[in-house]
Amino acid sequence: MAKDVICGMYVDEAKSKFFAEQDGAKYYFCSGKCLETFLQPAKELNKLKLLTLFSFALGIPTAFFEYFYKISWLLPHNIWLFVLATPVQFIAGWRFYRGAVDAIKARQANMDSLIALGTTAAWLYSTVVAFQGILWQPIFPSEHVYFTESGLIIGFILLGKYMEHNMKGKASAAIRKLLDLQPKMATVIRNGRESSIPVEKVTINDIVVVKPGEGIPVDGIVVSGESAVDESMITGESMPAGKKQGSSVIGGTINKSGLLKLKATKVGSDTALSHIVKMVQEAIAARAPMQRLADVVSAYFVPAVIFIAVAAALFWYFIYHLPFPVALSILIAVLIIACPCALGIATPAAIMIGASKGAQNGILIKTGEVLEKARKIQVIVFDKTGTLTKGKPSVTDVVPIASSYDKGKILQLAAIAEKGSEHPIGEAIVGKAAELVIKLPTGRLHQTVAGKGIKADYQGSRILVGNRAYMSDNKIPVAAAAEEKITKLEKDGKTAIIVAFKKQLIGIVAVADTLKENSKPAVGRLQQMGKEIIMITGDNDRTAAAIAQQLGIKRVLANVLPGEKAARIKELQGEGKVVAMVGDGINDSPALAQADVGIAIGAGTDVAKETGGIVLMRDDLMDVAAAIELSRKTVAKMKQNLFWAFFYNVALIPVAAGILYPFTGILLNPIFAAIAMASSSITVVGNSLLLNRYKVK
């Protein structure tokens, strides 16, 4: 059975007629309507891609024939340019006309208004010039046309829109991956018999059987059995949680060892996993897109340009009595000079260079909005497990208790007992022994007690490895000196594992989730930059404080449940702060989505990577500082680009309107308007390319 990611219903994969493949995964749907809804973003993305390719496929030859090679085979040169440019103007550019009409209906102006107005002015003027002398008498003295400007403006702007839509698709992909975590089938006991049913048919109070290695299908309470459950995909904590009768379990987690029977307490949309999905959806939906400076200015700029163009033409025709073609030429010159070529690419050009520079250095920045916001970050919240720490336990200390046993022997005996164990603590102990090249003879009769420890026979005696309760169950006394050392290790945030042999406590092995090598220097660098650093974790206060002390972090949010992380981020935002969240796990996804800037660790889960606005591919926390610096550099280029884009337009609009004519007799020919327009574009692109010289530290 497969789950319909649109409506949530389960469908039979063998019988369903409605399915789609995306990013290597196959999705099934209950109806054609759900399939169409799923495909809508993909269709729009594909359409933008085709239109962008179409624009450049015709726009580049137009530029070549206009500026480098005059073609006159069968048709005049300008007619060929008209043939190449017109499909781009009215097929690829149709969406801008539609956007401009919508803006007019809303009584406002936007970038679509600028694009439609500017490209139409260039195309219309060029068309008149191309056909004058063929279909009508010459109106303008010049034979120069501006078909290249109209076509390539549309091509570049469509390219930017394609990139934007491509990134938006990642948000929905993250939600789909969350939904895929939940098992599709569940084994329930009804009328004394076990049967496998689709998980959506499980009802509250059903008894669900979960075998070792299986996913837990619903939230529930254990009614029988003991096991260790891997909850890392929900809680983010690397240590499996011991479960026994009365313990609560979360749907989507993995049963590692023993057989569990549990009573379903939450099903369907009420499960913890479903709530996480809902929070991700709400956080993404609540985030409004950044209002671009160009859009704000265009609301005033477009009406002003139209007014100036029309007023100038009327003034020179009716008041100064210049010939109509000259007045029309003035109108066209004003519109051409105000064409948003440079304005349209000022921001995208800097963003593309900045984003590519980041990608070259292992920093993936998904949207221009994120790139702009990163420089404003005031508070950076780090998840602990898997982000600041390695996310898996390592042996940190071996403490001898019995004088006849040294550290190597204690570790060897513990590893003999844990050999073959799938528990992370056991794997850490065996891994440390292997690292120190300690020989591990084979023990016998290994027996695990979930949540307590493990025993094995070796050389006719018994090895016991576990916690205090396990030693007590086996009548191994823990002396005051040993208890003192155990307590000290626990205060340092470590898990103390007691090792006994021949009915005697011989030593302690301390295990902890250790810091990544780059965590401390990264935190120090960010603090030097004036950022407030906060650590958030589901761990207890003692463990969290121990890690924070090592890193020099003063503020810690401990005992935070997965569903509370996003709320804590929202509280910080409520203080008027720009907040970044750095995390790696599925439980971090709502917080990553809620934060002003979500920064996902590349080694983390796909969901975290797709929800985060920035992904650190190298798993190096120093790249958090690098991303902020890159944001500063890129935004500086964007501001410079916008200045130059407006400088050319604003400075030359009065000249195009004829302000110099009464004093010098000079009117700006539309060809010079095009040169100014091209110069602004060259300046903007060239200035953006200078960003390539910046070296990400």
N, C-alpha and C positions, 0 to 999 in steps of 0.2 A: 504494500500500500504506500502511496505517495501523498504528501500533503500539498494542497493547492495554496501557494504562497500569497494569493490574492485574498481569498475568502476564508482560508483555514480548513476547508473540508478535506476529507481523505478520499482519494480516488484509486481505483484499481488500475495499476500500470498496464496490465495486459489488455484491458478493455477500453481505456481512455483514448478518444480520437484527438484530444486536444493536448498538445505538448510542444515544447520549444527547447532548444539548446542554446546556452549562453555561457561563455567562459569555461567551456569544457564540462559543464553540468547540464543535466537534463531535468526539465521541470514539467510536471503534469497538471492539468486543470480540469475542473468539473464541467466547464462550459466554454463556448466560444467567446463569451463576453469577458470572462476572466483572462483568457488567453490574449484577447485584444488589448485589455488593460495592461497586461504584463509587457506586451510588445510595443506599446505606444512610445515609451522613451527610446527604445532601440530603433524604432522606425524613424523618429525625429532625428536621432543621431546619424543614422545612415543617410537620411535625406540631406542633412547639413554637409556631410562628407562629400556626397555626390555634387552638390551645388558648388562647394568650395573648389573641387577639382575642375568642374565645368568652367568656373570663373577664370581660374589660372590657365586652363587649357586654351581659352580664347584671348585672355588678357595679355599673356606674354607674347604671343605672335602679333597682337595689335601694337604693343610697344616696339617690337622689333621693326615692323613695317613702317611705323610712324616716325621713328627716330634714326633708324640705321639703313633701311633698304626700301626704296620707293618702288612699290609694285604697281604695275599698270597693265597687266596682262588681261585682255578682253574688256576690263572695266577701268575707269579712272581710279587713281590711287586712293582718294578719299572715300570712294564708294566701297572699295574693299574694306577699309577701316570701319565704315558704317555696318557692313555685313557681319564683321567679326564682333563689334562692340554691342550691337543692338540686342542679341539674345541674352548677353550678360545683364544688360540694363533691365530687361523686362521679365526674364525668367529667374535668374539668380537674385535679382534685386526686388522681385515682387513683394517679398516679406516686408521690405522697408517702406514701400508705398502703403501697404496695409497698416503697418505700425504708425505711419504718419497720419493716415485717415483716422485711426483710433485716437491719436493724440488730439487731433482737431475736434473730434466729437467730445473729448474730455476737457476741451478748452485749455490745453497746455501744449508745450513743445518738448520733444525729447530727442535723443540721438537719431532715431529713425527719421525725424523731421529734417534734421541737418543732412543726413545721408541722402534722403530722397530729393531734397531741394538742391543740394550741391551737385550730385551726379546728374540729375535731370537738366540742370542749367548747362553743365558741360556737354551733355549728350545733345540737347536741343540746339544749342548754338552750333555745335559741330555738324549736326545734320543739316541745318540751314546752309552752312558754308559748303558742305559736301555736294549738295544738290543745286546750289545757285549756279546759274549759267547753263543748267541742264533742264530743270523743271520750271525755274523762274529766273527772273532777272537778278543779277548780283545785288546783294544787299550790303554785305560787308566787304571792305577792300582786301582783307587778308584771306588767304586760303588755308591758314593753319587751323587744325582741329585739335580737340581735347578728348578724343575717344579713349586714350590710354588711361587718363586720370579717372574717368567715370568707371571703367571696367576694373582696374586694380584696386580702387577704393573698396568696391563691393567684395572683391576676392579676399582682401586682407581682413575685413570686418567679419565675413563669414567664417574665416579661419579661427578668429577669436571666439566666435559663438560656438563653433564645433568643440573647441577645447573646453569651454565652460560646460556644455551639455555632457561631455564625456566625464567630467569630474562629478557632476551631479548624480550620474548613474551609480557611482560608488556607494552613495548613501543607502540606496535601496538594496544593493548587493549585500551590504553589511547586515541588514535586517533579515534577508533570506538565509544567510549563514547562521544567524542566531536560531531561526526556526528549525534549521536542519539538525540542531543539537539534540532535539527531543526524539527519543526512540519512536518508531512508527507503530510497533506492536507491543503488547503487554501480555504477560501470562497471569491469569487470575484464577482464583479458586471459587467455583460456584457449584452448589449442590454436591460438594465433596470431590469435585473433579477439576483438574487443571485444564485450561483451554487458552489458546492464543487468540487475542482479539485486537482490532485496531485501537490505538491508544485513546482516540476520542470517544470510544464506547465505555471506557472505564468510568465508573460512577463513585461518588463519595462513599466511604466505608467498604468498598471492595477490598478483598485480600489479594495483594499482588505479590507474586513470587519473582525474586530477582537473583539469578545465578551469578557466580563469579565471572567477572569480565563483561557483564551486561550493563547497559545503561539503565538508570532508574527512570521509569516513564512518567511518574507523577510525584507530587509532594506527598509525604506520608509520615506515619509513625511506625517504627519497627515493633512488631508483635512477637517475633521469635527470630533467633539466630544472632550471630556476632560476626562482624566483618570490619575491614578498613575501607572507607569510601573516599575516592579521589574527588574532592570538591573544587579543585583548582580552577576549572572552567567557570565556576560561579563565584567562589570566594576569593580566588587569586592566591590562596595559600598552598604551598607545595607539599606540606605534610598531610597525608591521608588522615581523615578523622575516624577514630574508633566508634563503631556503632553497635549498640546492644538493645535489648528490649526497652522500649520507652524513648529511644533516641529519635529525633526528627531527621528526615532525609529530604533532599531537594531533587526535583525532576531535572534530568539532563546530566546528573553526576554519574560516576562510574563505580560500580561495586567491584572491589579489587580481589577479595579473598573468599570469605565465607558466604553461605547461602542465607539470604534474608527473606523474611516474609513481612510485609508491611501493610498497614491499613491506609488506604487513600484518604487524604484530608483535603487536598486541593487538586482540581482537575481543570483541563481546558485553559481558559483565559485567566483563571485565578492562580496558576502556578507562578513560582518565583521567576522562572525563565520567561514566561509570557509577560510578566511585569517589566522585566528588563527590556524586552522587545518594545513594549509600549513606551517606555521612557526614552529609548533611542529615537523612536518615531516622533515623539512629542518635542524632544530637544531639537531635532533637525527641522521639524516644521515650524518651530517658534523662532528660529533664527532668521531674521530679515536680511536680505542681501544689502551689501553696503551701497549707499547712494554715491555714485561717482561724481566727482567735481565737475566733469564735463557735462553730465546730465543736468546738474544744477544750473550751470552757466548757460547751457543751451536753452533753458526755459525762457531766459531773457534775450539771449543772443540771436536766436532765430527770428523772433518777431522784429527785433531791432534791425537786423540785416534786410529783411523784406521791406520794412518801412523805408530804410535809407535808399535801397535800390529803386523802389517805385518813386519815391519822392525826388530822387536825383534825376531820374528819367523825365518825369513830368516837369520839373523845374527847367531843365535845359531845353525841353521841347516847347513848352508853353510860355515860359518867361524869357528865356534867352533866344528862343526861336532857332535852335539848331535843327538840322535835318533829322527826320525820324530815325533813319538807320544809325546816326550818331548817338541819339538818345537811347535807342535800344542797345547799342554797343556799351554804353555806360551802365545800363541796367545789368547786362550780362557780365560785365567786368566786376561789378560789385558782388554779384552772386558767385562768380568764379573765385574771386579773392577770398570770399568767406566760406568756400567749400571746405568741409570738415575732414579733408584728407589727413593732415597732420594731427588734428584733434581726435580723429577716430582711431589712430594708431599710437598716440602718445602714451597712453597707459598700457595697452596690450604689448607694445614693443618692449617696454622696460620689464614687464612681467615675464614675457617669454624668455628674455635674456637672463633675468634673475632666476627664473625657475630652472632653466637649463644649466646655469652655473651651479645651482644647488644640486641638481641631479648628478652632475659630474663629480660632486664631492659627497655623494651618498645621502643627500638631503632632498627628499621628494616633497615638493610644496604643491598641493592639489589645486588651489584656486588663487586668483589675484586678491580676493578678499582676505584670505588668510595671510598672504604675503604682506598686505598692507597693515593688518592688525598686529602682526608679530612684534613690530618695533615698539608698540604701545604697552606691551606686557609689563605689569607691575608685580604680580604675584605668580609664582610657579609652584604648583602642587605636584609632588612626586608620589606615585604609588610606590610602596616598599618592595613587595615581592616580585621578582622578575624584572624590576626596573632599576632600583638602587642596589638590590641584591641579585644574586645569581639565579634565585628561584628554585634551587634544590639544595638539600642539606649537604654539608661537608664536615668531616671530622676536624675539630679545632684544638682539642686537648685530649691527652691520655694521662690520667692521674693515678699512679700506683697507690694502693692502700696497704696491701700485704707486702712486707719487705722482701719476700722471696720471689716476687714477680716484678719484672721491669716493664717498661712501656711496650716494648716489642712483643713480649709474651702475652700481655693483657690484650693487645690489639689482635694478635694471632688467634687466641682462644675465642674472642668475640666474633672474629671473621669466620672461624670454623663453624660456629653456631648459625651465623647469618648467611653462610654460603648457599646460594640458590634462592635466597629470599627476594621477593619482588617489592618489599616495603622500601621506601626511599631511605629510611635510616639504615636498614640492613645493607642496601646497595652502597651507601656512603661508607660504611665500615669496611666492607669487602674491597671497595675501590681504593680506600686509603692503604689497606694492607698490600694491594697489588702495586700501588705507587711506590711503596717502600720495599718492594720485592721480598715480601714475607711469604714463605712457603705455607700453603694451606692444605694440610692433610684432610681427608674426608671424615666427617663425623657420621653418626648414625642416629636414626629415630628422631629426626627433627620434628618438633611440634610447636605450633604457634598458638598463642592465646591473644585474640584480637584486642588491641588497645592496651596490652600489658607487656608482652615480651615473647621470647622464643627459648626453647631448650633443645639440647642435643647431647648425645653420648659420645665421649671421646676418651680412648685409652681406659675404658672401664669406669670412668667417672662422668658426672653430669656437668655440662656447662649451662649456666643460666644467664641470659642477657635481657634486661628489661627495666621497668620502673620500680618504685618503692613497693607498690601494691603487689607486684609480681614476686618480689623478694619475700614479702610478708606471707603470701600464699604458699611459698615453698620453705617457710620457716628459716630464712636467712636473715640474721639480725644486721641492722645498719647501725654501726657504732656512732657515737656523737661526733668523733673526728671526721668520719666519712660524711655524716649529715651536714656538717659545717662546710665541707668542700662542695657538696652537691648544691647547697643553698647559694654559695658564692657564684657558682657557674650559672645557676638559674637567674640570679640578679643581673648577670651580664647578658641575659637574653638567650642563653644556650639551653638545649635539651640535654639533661644529664642521664646517660644510660649506665646502669649498674651492671658489672660483670662479676659473676660468682663461679667458682670451680671447686669441686670436692667439698661442697657445703660450706664454703668460706668466701666472703666478699673479698675480692682481690684488687679491684680497681674500678675506675669510672672513665667512660668514654664520653666526651662532650661533643655534641653535634649542633650545628647552627647553619642557618641560611646566610652565607658570607657575602660581604660587599663585593660588587664588581670593582675591577681595578681602577676604572675611570670615574667612579661615583664621587669620591672625595674631591679630586681636582675640579670636576665639573661643578659641584656645589659651590666650591670656593670661588671659581671664576664668575659664576652668576651673582654671587654675593658682592664681588668686586664691582659688578656692573650696576649695583644698586637694587637688585631684585630681592623681594622677600621670598624665602624658600620655606615651604611647608611640606611635611611628610604625612601621607594618609595611609592607613592600614587597618586591616581587620584584626591584627594582633592585639594582645593585651598591652596595658600601659608599660609594664616592666620591659618586655621585649622591645617594644617600639622606642622607649627612652634609651635603651642600650645602643640601638642602631643609630638613632639621632645624635647621640653624644659622639659617636665615632666620626660622624659626618660634619659636626658643627652646626646642626640644624636646631634652632631654638623652639620652633613651634611644631607640635605634633598633634595630629588628629587620629587617635587610636580607637579600637573597638568599633570601627565604622563598618556596618553591614553593607553588602553590595548595593542594595537599593538606596542607601543613604548617601553614597558618594556624590551623585549628581546634586542632591539637595545641599550638601556641604559646599559644593562649588557655587551653587546659586546664592547661598548665604554670603559668600565672599564677594560675589558680584553685587549683591545688595548693599555692600559697603562702599560701592562706587569704584571698585577696583577692576582693572583689566586682568583677567585670570587665564593662565595656561595650565592645562592638565597634561602630565606626562605619565603614560601607562602602557601596559602590554597585554593585558588579559581581557577576556570577554566581559568580566565584571567591571572593567574600566570603561566599556563602550558608552554607557549613558553619561558618565562624567566627561569623557572626551567630547561627546556631542554637545553637552551643556556648556562647556568652557568656551571662552571667547576664541581661544586657539587650542585645539586638541593635538597633542604631539604623541604619536604612537611609535613604540620601539619596533624596529624591523624584524627582530627575532620573535616578536609576540604573535598572537593569533591573527588570522586574516581579518576577523571582525574588528579588532582594535585598529589594524592598519587601515581598513577601509572607512572607519568612522573618524579617525584622526585626520585633521587638516594637513598636518606635517608628519611624514614618516621618516624615521632615522634608520636607513638601511644598514648602516654599519654597526648598529647596536652600541654606539659610542655616545655617552651623555654629553660629552664636550660639544657635540653637534647641536645641542639645544642653544648654547651660546652662539655658535656659528650661524644658526638659522636666524636668530634675532639680529645679528650684525648684518647678515645678507638682506634682511628686510629693511633695515635702515638705509643701506646703500641703494637698494632698488627703489624705495619710495622717494629718495632724494632725486633719482633720475626721472621718476614719474613727474615730480613737481617741476623739474627743469624742462622736461618735454612739454608739459602743459603751458609753461610760460612762453616757450618759443613758438608753440602752435598758435597761441593767441596773439603773440607779438606781431607775427607776420600779418595775420588777419586784421587786427585792430589798427596797426600802424598804416596799412595800405588801403583800408576801406575808404578813408576820406580822399585819398589820391584817386582811387577808382571812381569815386563819386564826382570827381572833377573839381576838387577844391583848388587845384593849381591853375586851372584853365584861365580864369580872369587875369592872372598875373603873368603867366608864361605862355599861355596858349597851348599848353600840353594836356592831352587827355591820355589816360592809361589804356593802352591797347590790351584787349583780352589776352593776347599772347604773353604779355608781361605779367598779367594776373596769374596765368598758368605757371610761368617761371617762378613767381613768388610762392605759389602753392607747392610746386615741386621742391623749391628750396626749403620750405618749412618741413616737408616730409624727409628730405635728405638730412636736415639738421637733427630731427627727432630720432631717426634710425641711427645716424652716426653717433649721437650722444648715448643712445641705448647700448650700442656696440662697445662703447668705452667701458661698460660694466664688465666686459670679458677680461679686462686687465686686473680686476679686483681678485685677490687671492684669499679664498676662504681659509681662515686660521683654525 
